[in-house]
């Protein structure tokens, strides 16, 4: 499957270089140094997401955003405004921007946000219902898109990965492939409510590799009808900085509303990028954990 196309629009060569480095491997990347060039590229090959600066020569980002949202053909393209002019955040969101990020943004945040808004747009474009797997970790009730779930397993013994970030709890072997285990409670900064022996592992495919999330509980998969799928919107409240970049949509389920999260965006791309190298170490413990 081809990668989604991201258009980076900024008059700073340094920002364009940084953005391209942050997104490469997850997106095809196109560059524009001003608003007029950006609109020409959008008209020629519509991107899957636009990362837009505000202060630029010839045509600034505010005018680009206005023109995009005034054109019914281009209006659905997600726009992430990336600017140091934080006082314009409310203006840009009211004009139709999906997200406002203040410069300088970290590479992890930039990449996670771009992945999330693309997945959110695709979820809303799907005709019909949205299949999700409701899950829980600590006090949070969440959902994962079912099309990204490869397996659900009982907690199994894992081997350690020396040098891995704190959220990576180790690895196990599944059908001959090493699978890294990431603790979602650790990633969200909450405490587990289930003893380790009773937890579950949800195996996801990300960037060609399997990654398992350690969770407290799961529910039966559900097919949410179109009227139960709500668009992504800004989050408020405790934990918003962690959850917001990963939010795909909301679904109404079991009398409540669950945020649907893209695990690949929720978990730091730095962690995910580190897994292949860690799992491929020659010095990995030869006594691999048992198959689940």
N, C-alpha and C positions, 0 to 999 in steps of 0.2 A: 504494500500500500504506500502511495506517495505521501510525503510529509505535507502538512498544511503550509500555506504561504503567508509570511508576515512581511508587512511593509513598514520599514522604519523611516520616519520623516524628521529630520533635524538638520540645522545648518552647521552643526559642529561635527567635524570629522572624527574627533575623539569619541563623541557620544555614539556616532554611527558604528565605529569600530567596536566599542564596548557592547552595544546592543547586539551586533551580529555575533560576537563571541558568546554572549549569554544564550542566544537562541539557537545557534547552529547545533545540529544533531537532533533537534526537536522540531525545527521549522526549516523550510526553504526561506531564504531571506533576500528581500529586495530593498534597495536604498533610494531615498530621495532627499535632496538637500534644501528644498523649499516647497511651499505649498502648491505652487503651480505644477511643478514636476510631479508631485505626489498625485494630483488629480489626473494628470495624463496617464500615469501608470495604473491608477485604479480603473480608469476607463478602458485601458488596453487589456489588462489582466486583473480582474477583481481579486484582491487578497482575502485570506480568511480572517485576518486581524490587522489593524493599523495601530502603530505606536507613534503618537503625534506630539511633536513639540509645539509650543504656542508662539514664541517670539522668533520669527524668521523673515528674511527679506522676500520681496515680490508678493507673497501672499502668506499671511500668518495662519497659525493653526486654528484660531477661532473661526476665520472665514472658511477654511477647509472643512471644519466640522459642520458649519452651517450648510455648505453646499452638499456635503454627503447626505445629511439628514433631510434635505429638501428634494433629493432625487429618489423616487420610489425604488429604483433598481439598486441603488447603492446604500440606501438607508439600513438594510439588515446587517451590513458589515460591522462587526464590533470595533469600537475605537477606545484605545487606552491613551489618555492624555498623560504625557510625561513632561513635567514642567517644574521649574523652581518658583513659579508664581502661584504659591499655594493659596493666595487670597482669591484666585479665580476658580477654585474647585467647585463651588456651588453653581457658578455660572456654566461651567462646562458640563456638569452632570445634568443640569436643567436643559441644556442644548442637545442632549442625547448621547454624551459620552458614557461608556459602560463603567469605566474606572478612571480615577484620577490618582496618579502616583507622583509624589514629590521628588524632584531631583535632589541629591543623587539617590537613585534606587539601587539596592543590592541586586546582583545578578540572579540570585535565587528567587527573590521577590518578583523581578521582572519576568523571568521565565515561567514561574508558577502562575502568575496572573495571566499571561498570554495563553498558556495551556487551558486555564480554567474558562476564560471567556469564549474560547473556540469550542470547548466541549459544551458550554452552556448554550451557545447558539445552535450547535448540532442537535442537542437534546430537544430544543424547542422546534426545530425544523422537522423532526421526525413525525411522520403522519401516524396518528393513532396513539397508543398508550406508551408508557415508559415502564420497563421492567426494572425493579430494584430489589436489592437484598437489604432489609432492615437489620441494623447491627447496633450494639451498644458497647460503650467503653466508659468506665467510671460513671459519672452522672449524665453523660450525653447519650441521646438516642439519635442515630444517624441513619443514612442509607447509602449504599454503593450501587452504581449502575451495574446491572446484572451481566451486561455484555463484556465487562472487564474481569468477571470472576471466573477463574479456571477451576478451582477446587475449594472445598470446605473440609477441614480436618480437625480432629481432636488435637489438643496440645501434645506435642511430641518432644522427646529429648533433643536438644540442640547442642552442637559443638561451638565453642567460643571462637570469636574472630578478633584476635589481639589487634589493637590499634583502631578498631572500628568506632564510629561515633556512638554516644550513649544510647541513642534510640535503636541501634542495631544490636539485638540480643544474641546473635549467633547464626548458625546455618544448619540445615539438614538436607538430606538427599531425597529427591522425589523423582522416581523413574529415571535414575541416572543423571539427574541435573541438580547441581547445588542451588539451594533456595535460601536467600537471606531472610531473617525474621526481624521485623520492625515492630516495636512496641508503640501502638497508637496512643496509649495513655501517656507514655513518655513524651511523644511528639506534641500532645495537646496540653501537657503540664498538669495532668490530673492523676488521681490515685485509682488503681484497679479496685473493683468491688467484688471480684471473683478470685478465689485462690488459683494459683498457677495451674494446678492439676485439672481444674475444671474449665480452663479457658479454651478458646477455639482459634484456629488459624484459617484465615481466608487468603487463598493463594490467588494473586493477580498477575497478569502479564503486563510488563512495562518495558518499553524500549528493547523488546526481544528477549527479556529475561523474566523469570518468575520471581516474585517478591511476595512474602507472606506477611499479613498483618496479624498481630496478636491482639485479640479482642475478648471482652468479658462475656458476650452473649450474641446470638444471632436469632432472627425470626425466620419464618417461612418466606420465600420469595413472593413478591406480589407484582401484578400487572396493574399499574395505576392508569385509569382512563384519562383521556385528554383533558377533561374538565378538572381533574385532580392534579395536574402538573402546572405549577406556578412558576413564573419567570424569576430568574435570579435578580436580586435587589440588594442594596447595601445592607450589611448586617450592623446591628447595634448591640451594645452590652458586653459583658465580660467574655474574653476570648475572641473578640471579633478580628483582631490582627492575625490570629492563627487560622481561623476558619474562612475568612473572606476570600483569600486568593483561591481556595479550593472549591468554592461553592459553584455547583452546576445549575441547580434549580431547587425548588421545594416541591414536595408531594404531600397531598393529604392522605393520611393512612391511620386507621384505627382510632378515629376521633381526634387526631392531632395533626400537626404539620412537621414533617421531617426535612432537614436539609440534606440534599443529595450531594455527596462530596466526591470529587475526583481525588483518589488516594495518591495518584502520581503528582498532583499539585500540592496536596496537603503536606506530604512528607518532603522535606528539603531535597531539592534536586542534587545538592552536594552529597547527601547520603546515598541516594540512588546511583549517582555517578561513581561513587566509591565502591559499590558492591561488586561489580565485575572484577576489578583488580584484586579486591580482598579475597573473593572466592576462588581466584585463580592462582593464589600463592602456592609456590612449590613447597613451602614449609608448613602447609596446612596439615593439621593432625591426621595422620594416616588412619587412625581408628575412627572412621566416620560414624555419626549417630545412626541408629537403625532406621530402616524405611518405616514410614508411618503405616 
